[in-house]
Amino acid sequence: VDPVDGVILVDPEYLKDRKVFVTLTCAFRYGREDLDVLGLSFRKDLYIYTFQAYPPIPEESKPHSRLQERLLKKMGQNAYPFHFTIPQNLPCSVTLQPGPEDTGKACGVDFEIRAFCAKTMEEKNHKRNSVRLVIRKVQYAPEKPGPQPMMEMTRSFLMSDRSLHLEASLDKELYYHGEPISVNVHVTNNSTKTVKRVKISVRQYADICLFSTAQYKCPVAQIEADDQVASSSTFCKVYTLTPTLNNNREKRGLALDGKLKHEDTNLASSTIVKDVSNKEVLGVLVSYRVKVKLVSHTGEQF
């Protein structure tokens, strides 16, 4: 995980005998901000670390990055650096898409840097003597892609020794935002039934790991084709689906990549988890699955 480093500019006359602290917070908001009443907050802090930036503590000083060196030189003697190391097990920034009537901060996982002046670290800080900045933690895809995904199933029918075989495969395992997904469907119909329709969907699964784990699923792309497969015949076709946020903006609760102010975003990237021992720290785990259904002339789906 890349470190978070930056520079703050202080006014010694305004501070007087106060100190300047910088806090990095990773929080999971699981309820609307306007519902925070009676001392109850629908927010859980997953990680908090506070650093004293002014006056600097010599024992906690670290080498400056190139960006910090340039900023310190530009901003002058009242500029002071800060540095944070983000733990490996913290979740990535994820936003749950709000509904049309929702107000306030969206639910999800976010990271915030807050600088404030106070006499002690524990002193309550106010908006008038603090500044805050929202940052994003994103995850890069693995350099080496995995094997080509493939799944097959055979459906047998009561009072018949003839079966229906379906095989579905993708052209690759890893897709980037806005990239089309090619689904290769191969059907061997040895049964007496006739396939009238093929349904294919890409579904997003979001596991909300907080006090307990709950899973939500939402289709983000789907195709319904009137392709027929007669009895005692085979069928092969490649279908293309492109999941995009533009086609899913009305779906409340859809997981999106964490966004900064006034910036657009994408559907949430799949979560790559190395250690699942502490699930409460995981936040929102996102994965995607492609589902293929065959519909017979009697309306059965398999």
C-alpha positions as semicolon CSV with decimal commas, in nm:
position;residue;x (nm);y (nm);z (nm)
1;V;0,000;0,000;0,000
2;D;0,138;0,339;-0,097
3;P;0,199;0,574;0,198
4;V;0,000;0,894;0,240
5;D;0,224;1,198;0,266
6;G;0,150;1,568;0,252
7;V;0,225;1,911;0,393
8;I;0,027;2,149;0,613
9;L;0,076;2,527;0,632
10;V;0,030;2,679;0,978
11;D;-0,005;3,031;1,116
12;P;0,195;3,049;1,444
13;E;0,015;3,368;1,552
14;Y;-0,325;3,200;1,523
15;L;-0,206;2,883;1,698
16;K;-0,043;3,057;1,997
17;D;0,013;2,775;2,249
18;R;-0,185;2,513;2,056
19;K;-0,052;2,221;1,853
20;V;-0,151;2,089;1,511
21;F;-0,255;1,725;1,471
22;V;-0,333;1,532;1,154
23;T;-0,568;1,231;1,168
24;L;-0,622;0,957;0,911
25;T;-0,960;0,786;0,949
26;C;-1,108;0,490;0,762
27;A;-1,480;0,470;0,838
28;F;-1,780;0,266;0,729
29;R;-2,104;0,467;0,713
30;Y;-2,401;0,231;0,710
31;G;-2,687;0,478;0,757
32;R;-2,790;0,822;0,639
33;E;-2,616;1,113;0,807
34;D;-2,945;1,287;0,888
35;L;-3,046;0,986;1,103
36;D;-2,759;1,045;1,347
37;V;-2,973;1,145;1,645
38;L;-2,981;1,090;2,022
39;G;-2,607;1,029;2,024
40;L;-2,639;0,732;1,789
41;S;-2,421;0,735;1,480
42;F;-2,465;0,503;1,184
43;R;-2,090;0,499;1,135
44;K;-1,813;0,268;1,245
45;D;-1,450;0,380;1,249
46;L;-1,239;0,094;1,116
47;Y;-0,905;0,268;1,165
48;I;-0,788;0,594;1,326
49;Y;-0,433;0,721;1,356
50;T;-0,334;1,070;1,477
51;F;0,001;1,235;1,417
52;Q;0,140;1,554;1,572
53;A;0,260;1,770;1,284
54;Y;0,337;2,092;1,476
55;P;0,552;2,136;1,666
56;P;0,727;1,839;1,500
57;I;0,849;1,554;1,718
58;P;1,207;1,466;1,612
59;E;1,170;1,095;1,698
60;E;0,873;1,063;1,460
61;S;1,032;1,238;1,162
62;K;1,066;1,041;0,839
63;P;1,245;1,106;0,509
64;H;1,056;1,348;0,288
65;S;0,912;1,239;-0,044
66;R;0,994;1,436;-0,359
67;L;0,651;1,598;-0,351
68;Q;0,696;1,702;0,012
69;E;1,038;1,852;-0,061
70;R;0,894;2,063;-0,341
71;L;0,597;2,176;-0,130
72;L;0,813;2,260;0,172
73;K;1,042;2,468;-0,048
74;K;0,748;2,648;-0,210
75;M;0,541;2,713;0,105
76;G;0,823;2,833;0,329
77;Q;0,922;2,796;0,692
78;N;0,567;2,758;0,829
79;A;0,505;2,438;0,630
80;Y;0,535;2,101;0,803
81;P;0,518;1,747;0,659
82;F;0,300;1,456;0,768
83;H;0,319;1,089;0,676
84;F;0,081;0,793;0,718
85;T;0,125;0,424;0,645
86;I;-0,207;0,255;0,564
87;P;-0,239;-0,101;0,704
88;Q;-0,264;-0,379;0,447
89;N;-0,597;-0,515;0,573
90;L;-0,804;-0,197;0,538
91;P;-1,080;-0,204;0,273
92;C;-1,082;-0,004;-0,049
93;S;-1,299;0,303;-0,095
94;V;-1,652;0,190;-0,188
95;T;-1,972;0,396;-0,213
96;L;-2,321;0,245;-0,209
97;Q;-2,531;0,429;-0,467
98;P;-2,797;0,641;-0,293
99;G;-3,159;0,657;-0,399
100;P;-3,313;0,965;-0,567
101;E;-3,454;1,094;-0,238
102;D;-3,150;1,020;-0,018
103;T;-2,959;1,318;0,120
104;G;-2,630;1,363;0,303
105;K;-2,328;1,139;0,282
106;A;-2,369;0,813;0,094
107;C;-2,317;0,483;0,274
108;G;-1,989;0,303;0,220
109;V;-1,621;0,304;0,312
110;D;-1,424;0,627;0,293
111;F;-1,087;0,764;0,399
112;E;-1,044;1,113;0,541
113;I;-0,746;1,323;0,645
114;R;-0,829;1,591;0,901
115;A;-0,588;1,854;1,035
116;F;-0,689;2,044;1,347
117;C;-0,536;2,264;1,613
118;A;-0,582;2,191;1,982
119;K;-0,390;2,183;2,306
120;T;-0,415;1,805;2,330
121;M;-0,488;1,522;2,090
122;E;-0,803;1,425;2,282
123;E;-0,957;1,773;2,272
124;K;-1,276;1,797;2,066
125;N;-1,209;1,976;1,738
126;H;-1,449;2,209;1,560
127;K;-1,506;2,298;1,196
128;R;-1,367;2,648;1,245
129;N;-1,023;2,522;1,349
130;S;-0,991;2,217;1,126
131;V;-0,961;2,125;0,760
132;R;-1,039;1,790;0,603
133;L;-0,964;1,612;0,279
134;V;-1,124;1,293;0,145
135;I;-0,886;1,051;-0,025
136;R;-0,938;0,721;-0,207
137;K;-0,779;0,381;-0,157
138;V;-0,791;0,183;-0,480
139;Q;-0,662;-0,163;-0,567
140;Y;-0,470;-0,253;-0,879
141;A;-0,555;-0,567;-1,074
142;P;-0,301;-0,853;-1,066
143;E;-0,042;-0,839;-1,342
144;K;-0,082;-1,207;-1,425
145;P;-0,441;-1,297;-1,518
146;G;-0,589;-1,625;-1,403
147;P;-0,725;-1,908;-1,615
148;Q;-1,015;-1,858;-1,856
149;P;-1,339;-1,907;-1,654
150;M;-1,556;-2,200;-1,766
151;M;-1,856;-2,377;-1,616
152;E;-2,076;-2,662;-1,738
153;M;-2,389;-2,835;-1,615
154;T;-2,607;-3,125;-1,726
155;R;-2,981;-3,132;-1,660
156;S;-3,152;-3,471;-1,646
157;F;-3,529;-3,510;-1,661
158;L;-3,771;-3,736;-1,478
159;M;-3,868;-4,055;-1,660
160;S;-3,609;-3,990;-1,931
161;D;-3,249;-4,092;-1,990
162;R;-3,191;-3,797;-2,226
163;S;-3,026;-3,482;-2,093
164;L;-2,954;-3,118;-2,172
165;H;-2,593;-3,003;-2,148
166;L;-2,488;-2,638;-2,112
167;E;-2,134;-2,503;-2,121
168;A;-2,048;-2,135;-2,070
169;S;-1,706;-1,972;-2,080
170;L;-1,555;-1,623;-2,085
171;D;-1,279;-1,507;-2,316
172;K;-1,068;-1,401;-2,012
173;E;-1,083;-1,361;-1,634
174;L;-1,005;-0,991;-1,595
175;Y;-1,203;-0,700;-1,739
176;Y;-1,156;-0,327;-1,702
177;H;-1,427;-0,062;-1,663
178;G;-1,634;-0,024;-1,979
179;E;-1,484;-0,331;-2,143
180;P;-1,728;-0,572;-2,312
181;I;-1,761;-0,925;-2,171
182;S;-1,785;-1,204;-2,428
183;V;-1,979;-1,509;-2,308
184;N;-1,944;-1,824;-2,518
185;V;-2,254;-2,044;-2,478
186;H;-2,255;-2,403;-2,606
187;V;-2,571;-2,616;-2,573
188;T;-2,604;-2,986;-2,650
189;N;-2,973;-3,071;-2,639
190;N;-3,022;-3,448;-2,629
191;S;-3,353;-3,413;-2,445
192;T;-3,705;-3,403;-2,585
193;K;-3,749;-3,041;-2,481
194;T;-3,698;-2,736;-2,703
195;V;-3,501;-2,437;-2,577
196;K;-3,688;-2,120;-2,674
197;R;-3,479;-1,849;-2,513
198;V;-3,133;-1,777;-2,368
199;K;-3,092;-1,536;-2,075
200;I;-2,752;-1,402;-1,974
201;S;-2,681;-1,156;-1,694
202;V;-2,382;-1,006;-1,514
203;R;-2,453;-0,969;-1,143
204;Q;-2,274;-0,769;-0,880
205;Y;-2,248;-0,929;-0,535
206;A;-2,167;-0,702;-0,241
207;D;-2,088;-0,863;0,095
208;I;-2,135;-0,606;0,372
209;C;-1,900;-0,714;0,652
210;L;-1,974;-0,518;0,966
211;F;-2,133;-0,660;1,283
212;S;-2,251;-0,954;1,070
213;T;-2,220;-1,038;0,702
214;A;-2,504;-0,967;0,460
215;Q;-2,494;-1,018;0,085
216;Y;-2,670;-0,808;-0,176
217;K;-2,690;-0,887;-0,545
218;C;-2,785;-0,666;-0,835
219;P;-2,786;-0,726;-1,213
220;V;-2,567;-0,472;-1,394
221;A;-2,604;-0,605;-1,751
222;Q;-2,840;-0,856;-1,911
223;I;-2,941;-1,001;-2,245
224;E;-3,249;-1,203;-2,338
225;A;-3,222;-1,363;-2,683
226;D;-3,490;-1,563;-2,868
227;D;-3,241;-1,828;-2,977
228;Q;-3,393;-2,173;-3,015
229;V;-3,226;-2,509;-2,968
230;A;-3,437;-2,794;-3,100
231;S;-3,439;-3,144;-2,957
232;S;-3,138;-3,359;-3,061
233;S;-2,934;-3,060;-3,180
234;T;-2,644;-2,841;-3,073
235;F;-2,608;-2,465;-3,048
236;C;-2,310;-2,233;-3,008
237;K;-2,305;-1,853;-2,990
238;V;-2,100;-1,571;-2,835
239;Y;-2,300;-1,304;-2,650
240;T;-2,154;-0,966;-2,554
241;L;-2,250;-0,764;-2,245
242;T;-2,100;-0,437;-2,123
243;P;-2,171;-0,346;-1,758
244;T;-2,156;0,033;-1,709
245;L;-2,271;0,272;-1,441
246;N;-2,463;0,484;-1,695
247;N;-2,713;0,202;-1,741
248;N;-2,754;0,143;-1,366
249;R;-2,778;0,487;-1,207
250;E;-3,129;0,430;-1,070
251;K;-3,036;0,119;-0,868
252;R;-3,015;0,203;-0,499
253;G;-2,746;0,020;-0,303
254;L;-2,528;-0,063;-0,603
255;A;-2,160;-0,069;-0,502
256;L;-1,946;0,194;-0,675
257;D;-1,580;0,285;-0,655
258;G;-1,536;0,554;-0,389
259;K;-1,560;0,896;-0,551
260;L;-1,422;1,237;-0,475
261;K;-1,630;1,553;-0,470
262;H;-1,782;1,652;-0,806
263;E;-1,616;1,356;-0,981
264;D;-1,793;1,069;-1,150
265;T;-1,702;0,710;-1,077
266;N;-1,750;0,350;-1,196
267;L;-1,907;0,028;-1,082
268;A;-1,704;-0,097;-0,787
269;S;-1,399;-0,303;-0,875
270;S;-1,379;-0,663;-0,759
271;T;-1,219;-0,694;-0,417
272;I;-0,895;-0,891;-0,393
273;V;-0,863;-1,027;-0,038
274;K;-0,540;-1,177;0,092
275;D;-0,640;-1,228;0,456
276;V;-1,002;-1,292;0,553
277;S;-0,933;-1,371;0,920
278;N;-1,073;-1,039;1,047
279;K;-1,394;-0,994;0,848
280;E;-1,508;-0,691;1,045
281;V;-1,229;-0,484;0,890
282;L;-1,318;-0,587;0,536
283;G;-1,601;-0,336;0,486
284;V;-1,760;-0,411;0,147
285;L;-1,643;-0,711;-0,056
286;V;-1,742;-0,686;-0,422
287;S;-1,747;-0,965;-0,681
288;Y;-1,915;-1,028;-1,016
289;R;-2,068;-1,341;-1,167
290;V;-2,206;-1,423;-1,509
291;K;-2,528;-1,626;-1,505
292;V;-2,666;-1,817;-1,805
293;K;-3,023;-1,953;-1,813
294;L;-3,203;-2,160;-2,075
295;V;-3,581;-2,130;-2,104
296;S;-3,777;-2,422;-2,251
297;H;-4,099;-2,410;-2,452
298;T;-4,290;-2,497;-2,134
299;G;-4,141;-2,202;-1,943
300;E;-3,894;-2,406;-1,736
301;Q;-3,560;-2,240;-1,662
302;F;-3,234;-2,425;-1,617
